[in-house]
Amino acid sequence: MVIWMIDPVAFRLGPLNIYWYGVIMAFAFFAGTLMAWLYAPKAGINGDHVINMLILIIPASIIGARLYYVIFSWEQYRSNPAEIFAVWHGGLAIHGGLLGGLLAGYWYVRKNGLDFWSVGDLLAPSIILGQAIGRWGNFINREAYGYPVTPDFMNIFPEFIQKQMFIGGQYRHPTFLYESVWDFVVFLFLVFYRPRKRFSGEILLLYFSLYSIGRFFIEGLRTDSLMLGPFRTAQLASVLLILVCALFYARRRRAEKRKNF
């Protein structure tokens, strides 16, 4: 079989290469920002706060995602530290991005006297939508793929996915696609459920929980997991997030019931 792959360079501006990974990530951020800005008035939040927050959250997320990835892949970068800054080659870990974005967002809402949980409910669907889109950057870079599968199994996918997932002489689980689809399903659920939420913060907690459930199982199929000893860091982070969210969910649900009693 002829080895075929999508050119990671989307277009060139003179000597400057513009990579598909960057284009897709930029579109993911734009789509998420636009959705949050449009919904902000319904949530009782000034749309200017969305723009101002995301000016902080987006770079904080990228820095956090990159630092997380580099820390857990240090052997890869030890001998070539300049590659640490080459984010267009991929290597952004979502859990680091969530942590960086969460810290930046929390600082902003505290500084401006906003309610953290209400803002979280506003932004959660936008975040998961951005993740669903962003996974296609992994597809272009041939990242986030899984263990080998048979040609018969791959026949259920479109030909362009089959070709891009033919790596090292074998077809691979398109785990980037599994996660993208899961994220989009969670996005649709959150958008549908948001007007029916029972307490402030429920949408944010559901986002973290549902995303983590899907990520835990999909991560088990991947071959490029970041590791902490014998454990996959994404699975550890997913379990931790589920437990923390369950605790906060129970507490905030009880508080809402007492308030309405």
HELIX and SHEET records of a PDB file:
HELIX    1   1 TRP A   20  TYR A   39  1                                  20    
HELIX    2   2 ALA A   40  ALA A   43  5                                   4    
HELIX    3   3 GLY A   47  PHE A   72  1                                  26    
HELIX    4   4 TRP A   74  ARG A   78  1                                   5    
HELIX    5   5 PRO A   81  PHE A   85  5                                   5    
HELIX    6   6 VAL A   87  HIS A   89  5                                   3    
HELIX    7   7 ILE A   94  LYS A  111  1                                  18    
HELIX    8   8 PHE A  116  ASN A  141  1                                  26    
HELIX    9   9 PRO A  151  MET A  154  1                                   4    
HELIX   10  10 GLU A  159  GLN A  164  1                                   6    
HELIX   11  11 THR A  175  TYR A  193  1                                  19    
HELIX   12  12 ARG A  194  ARG A  196  5                                   3    
HELIX   13  13 GLU A  202  GLU A  219  1                                  18    
HELIX   14  14 THR A  233  ASN A  260  1                                  28    
SHEET    1   A 2 VAL A   9  LEU A  13  0                                        
SHEET    2   A 2 LEU A  16  TYR A  19 -1                                        
SHEET    1   B 3 PRO A 148  VAL A 149  0                                        
SHEET    2   B 3 GLN A 170  ARG A 172 -1                                        
SHEET    3   B 3 PHE A 166  ILE A 167 -1                                        
SHEET    1   C 2 MET A 227  LEU A 228  0                                        
SHEET    2   C 2 PHE A 231  ARG A 232 -1                                        
END                                                                             
